[in-house]
């Protein structure tokens, strides 16, 4: 029973992180209908930027964390402004292929600078942050990731519900033409969506790097898990992304614990195939009906 509870805690912690990362992916899709295939590379950029600031530049950890988030936010804004905005009005496949090209460029640049070796962060989380629940031990990194995920979810929930920009983003996601007719600056909403998505991806990359260490290939592959998460939860559902992330995290933890660690990375894609066959719009996605 203790082993089961340990896996449950680990799965919930990682799953919440997957869900938070997927939330940024869903935001971009809801606002612009673009599938961002460079999402994994945005995770890697955030992780390596934090490595540079905390280890090479030796900045205080809080300052390095905040500067990394700010850098990822600006990067997302620049990607939308420089690469994606000129393609507004073009066929969607062109935009999707652009994100594939950006993924290859980002990954190549990261490999050129950092190589393919595994890098680790300095140990900075205090052991006092760990939780001891009977025989269950929750490491500091899982406690920190859970707290970070919950804080960001609350902040984003308040942002979308009460801030003017958050309301504009929701209106554009629901109906772009109606939002445009009401005076909403849709292009600014697109830019903000990409900026927030990059920020969330960067934060997720940092926490995943603390848990597993970072290498360009590994963290890019982890970024691909956002696809099973969003397909499971629903491509247009932010809440579904969170629930889908938790489900995938739990499935990975229990598969690795009870069956085989080598199969844990396969489980999300097995789920992806079954969801596409049985319920292609996901658990919480809106079903589109086309009348001829």
Secondary structure by P-SEA (a helix, b strand, c coil): caaaaaaaaaaaaaaaaaaaaaaaaaaaaaaccccccaaaaaaaaaaaaaaaaaccccccaaaaaaaaaaaaaaaaaaaaaccccccccccaaaaaaaaaaaaaaaaaaaaaacccbbbbcccccccccccccccccccaaaaaaaaaaaaaaaaaaaaacccaaaaaaaaaaacaaaaaaaccaaaaaaaaaaaaaaaaaaaaaaaaaaaccccaaaaaaaaaaaaaaaaaaccccaaaaaaaaaaaaaaaaaaacccccccccaaaaaaaaaaaaccccccbbbbbbbcc
